[in-house]
Amino acid sequence: MNRNHVFDSNGPDMRLRGTAQQLFEKYLQLGRDATSAGDRVMAEGYFQHAEHYFRILNAMSQAQQQREGQQQRRYQPGNEQPEGGETQPAEAGEMNGQLNGHALENDSDYDGPQPETREPA
């Protein structure tokens, strides 16, 4: 999905069509209008729809950043593969100093909680 993807939205009381950015802005404005008119229930419905499209925008932005990061890593000097095009497998369960998404405690960059040490009495 790209930023120009067009959505058909069935809002609380009308049907709208547009990009995620356009729908976010439209529902936000409708929510503000309903709030100023004193209709808190309708305003909340509009704000919930706006939040939905805000989340879609964030997801698209994160996906774009990941794609750009992968492309940058791919083309950085020093990222050449060993002869024969083979890559070396990482240790089972460990990649880039992380194990199951957590930094390894013996890693010099690890800033997480340290195990408690007790001195003998």
Number of C-alpha atoms within 10 A of each C-alpha: 8 12 13 10 10 15 14 12 16 11 15 12 9 7 9 15 12 15 19 25 17 16 23 24 15 17 23 20 16 18 24 18 15 19 16 11 11 11 13 14 12 18 23 15 18 26 20 18 21 25 15 15 22 18 13 17 18 11 12 16 14 12 14 14 12 12 11 12 11 11 11 11 11 12 10 9 8 8 9 11 10 9 7 6 8 8 10 8 8 9 9 7 9 15 13 10 15 14 14 9 11 11 18 17 16 9 10 9 10 14 10 10 7 9 7 6 6 6 5 4 3
